[in-house]
Amino acid sequence: MVGSLSAGLLLADEAGAHLPSVDDFLPPEILFQGTPFAINRIILIRIVATIVLLVVLGVTAKRAKLRRRSRPLAGRSRVRSRLRARQGRV
């Protein structure tokens, strides 16, 4: 294990380390080259993902339905029963 690790380090040292430059992290522009609005493939994927997300959320919101509860909440039933009791006393 140690022998293979040292052999790998020796090969890396002989070949020289390749340090990434800024150009390695900035792919070429696809649309609007040379303008402040240049779009590369990373930005294009972000735009497509945002559009897909908005479509999914829009369809989900459009299909949403509000339902009435078959049974009222516990707090409301107590309030109603107290009001009915008060009205009976008067």
Summary of the structure (lengths in Angstrom):
residues: 90
radius of gyration: 33.0
end to end distance: 91.9
largest distance: 99.7
contacts: 137
relative contact order: 0.05
helix: 63%
strand: 6%
